[in-house]
Amino acid sequence: MAQASFDFSGTTTVITGGASGIGLTCAELVARCGGNVIVSSSRRPDKTEKALQRIKAAAAGKAIRTDAFACEVGTEDSVASFFKQVGQAGHRIDYVIHSAPSSTPGLIKSST
Ligand SMILES: NC(=O)c1ccc[n+]([C@@H]2O[C@H](COP(=O)([O-])OP(=O)(O)OC[C@H]3O[C@@H](n4cnc5c(N)ncnc54)[C@H](OP(=O)(O)O)[C@@H]3O)[C@@H](O)[C@H]2O)c1
């Protein structure tokens, strides 16, 4: 099957939920295209570390930056703190992919 190729070099993509699942797949694709990737970390440090290793491996030798910071997407203060830490670490943000599950338990009628 043909694969589209994009050049993300020099850009930084922030991915919530990037330590596993769909977010990690997106992170690997961005890294394969040469882009820096920042993910929100898993609650399990070993899972975050493995994800960062997979992202670096996907870059296949391209010089990219990867990083992970804690973020609870259901809490405004945590999201603000996450993006503050991204900035403080010297990352410019070009793209954001929001993939962390963000629904909070409750009745459907109260969220519509
Ligand atoms: N997978 C599917 O079949 C499917 C289908 C339809 C829609 N979706 C949607 O697609 C998105 C990604 O799904 P996925 O299956 O790839 O997700 P996932 O693997 O269940 O979770 C991805 C990451 O998000 C983190 N996470 C979970 N809750 C979080 C929270 N409140 N704040 C910050 N991070 C949080 C998880 O952290 P931990 O490692 O600590 O758990 C995990 O590292 C979700 O919004 C989901 O609802 C998925």
Ligand as a Chemical Component Dictionary entry (heavy atoms), coordinates in Angstrom:
data_LIG
# 
_chem_comp.id                   LIG 
_chem_comp.type                 NON-POLYMER 
_chem_comp.pdbx_formal_charge   0 
_chem_comp.three_letter_code    LIG 
# 
loop_
_chem_comp_atom.comp_id 
_chem_comp_atom.atom_id 
_chem_comp_atom.alt_atom_id 
_chem_comp_atom.type_symbol 
_chem_comp_atom.charge 
_chem_comp_atom.model_Cartn_x 
_chem_comp_atom.model_Cartn_y 
_chem_comp_atom.model_Cartn_z 
_chem_comp_atom.pdbx_ordinal 
LIG N1  N1  N 0  -9.461  2.784  21.060 1  
LIG C1  C1  C 0  -10.642 2.849  20.464 2  
LIG O1  O1  O 0  -11.164 1.841  19.904 3  
LIG C2  C2  C 0  -11.395 4.153  20.400 4  
LIG C3  C3  C 0  -12.601 4.216  19.708 5  
LIG C4  C4  C 0  -13.290 5.440  19.646 6  
LIG C5  C5  C 0  -12.774 6.558  20.278 7  
LIG N2  N2  N 1  -11.592 6.462  20.943 8  
LIG C6  C6  C 0  -11.091 7.655  21.579 9  
LIG O2  O2  O 0  -9.772  7.896  21.111 10 
LIG C7  C7  C 0  -8.975  8.434  22.161 11 
LIG C8  C8  C 0  -7.746  7.564  22.403 12 
LIG O3  O3  O 0  -8.159  6.251  22.723 13 
LIG P1  P1  P 0  -7.073  5.152  23.123 14 
LIG O4  O4  O 0  -7.816  3.844  23.177 15 
LIG O5  O5  O -1 -5.912  5.280  22.241 16 
LIG O6  O6  O 0  -6.713  5.623  24.605 17 
LIG P2  P2  P 0  -5.971  4.809  25.795 18 
LIG O7  O7  O 0  -4.944  3.883  25.218 19 
LIG O8  O8  O 0  -7.016  4.242  26.683 20 
LIG O9  O9  O 0  -5.272  5.992  26.585 21 
LIG C9  C9  C 0  -4.223  6.731  25.983 22 
LIG C10 C10 C 0  -3.461  7.442  27.067 23 
LIG O10 O10 O 0  -4.289  8.440  27.658 24 
LIG C11 C11 C 0  -4.016  8.464  29.040 25 
LIG N3  N3  N 0  -5.166  8.984  29.793 26 
LIG C12 C12 C 0  -6.294  8.349  30.162 27 
LIG N4  N4  N 0  -7.123  9.173  30.814 28 
LIG C13 C13 C 0  -6.452  10.361 30.893 29 
LIG C14 C14 C 0  -6.761  11.614 31.474 30 
LIG N5  N5  N 0  -7.934  11.838 32.094 31 
LIG N6  N6  N 0  -5.858  12.615 31.353 32 
LIG C15 C15 C 0  -4.674  12.418 30.725 33 
LIG N7  N7  N 0  -4.323  11.257 30.154 34 
LIG C16 C16 C 0  -5.213  10.240 30.235 35 
LIG C17 C17 C 0  -3.720  7.039  29.404 36 
LIG O11 O11 O 0  -2.946  7.065  30.583 37 
LIG P3  P3  P 0  -2.664  5.756  31.466 38 
LIG O12 O12 O 0  -1.585  5.011  30.743 39 
LIG O13 O13 O 0  -2.240  6.294  32.771 40 
LIG O14 O14 O 0  -3.952  4.982  31.502 41 
LIG C18 C18 C 0  -2.956  6.545  28.205 42 
LIG O15 O15 O 0  -1.562  6.725  28.348 43 
LIG C19 C19 C 0  -9.885  8.515  23.396 44 
LIG O16 O16 O 0  -10.403 9.822  23.495 45 
LIG C20 C20 C 0  -10.963 7.518  23.090 46 
LIG O17 O17 O 0  -12.177 7.849  23.745 47 
LIG C21 C21 C 0  -10.906 5.290  21.025 48 
# 
loop_
_chem_comp_bond.comp_id 
_chem_comp_bond.atom_id_1 
_chem_comp_bond.atom_id_2 
_chem_comp_bond.value_order 
_chem_comp_bond.pdbx_ordinal 
LIG N1  C1  SING 1  
LIG C1  O1  DOUB 2  
LIG C1  C2  SING 3  
LIG C2  C3  SING 4  
LIG C2  C21 DOUB 5  
LIG C3  C4  DOUB 6  
LIG C4  C5  SING 7  
LIG C5  N2  DOUB 8  
LIG N2  C6  SING 9  
LIG N2  C21 SING 10 
LIG C6  O2  SING 11 
LIG C6  C20 SING 12 
LIG O2  C7  SING 13 
LIG C7  C8  SING 14 
LIG C7  C19 SING 15 
LIG C8  O3  SING 16 
LIG O3  P1  SING 17 
LIG P1  O4  DOUB 18 
LIG P1  O5  SING 19 
LIG P1  O6  SING 20 
LIG O6  P2  SING 21 
LIG P2  O7  DOUB 22 
LIG P2  O8  SING 23 
LIG P2  O9  SING 24 
LIG O9  C9  SING 25 
LIG C9  C10 SING 26 
LIG C10 O10 SING 27 
LIG C10 C18 SING 28 
LIG O10 C11 SING 29 
LIG C11 N3  SING 30 
LIG C11 C17 SING 31 
LIG N3  C12 SING 32 
LIG N3  C16 SING 33 
LIG C12 N4  DOUB 34 
LIG N4  C13 SING 35 
LIG C13 C14 SING 36 
LIG C13 C16 DOUB 37 
LIG C14 N5  SING 38 
LIG C14 N6  DOUB 39 
LIG N6  C15 SING 40 
LIG C15 N7  DOUB 41 
LIG N7  C16 SING 42 
LIG C17 O11 SING 43 
LIG C17 C18 SING 44 
LIG O11 P3  SING 45 
LIG P3  O12 DOUB 46 
LIG P3  O13 SING 47 
LIG P3  O14 SING 48 
LIG C18 O15 SING 49 
LIG C19 O16 SING 50 
LIG C19 C20 SING 51 
LIG C20 O17 SING 52 
# 
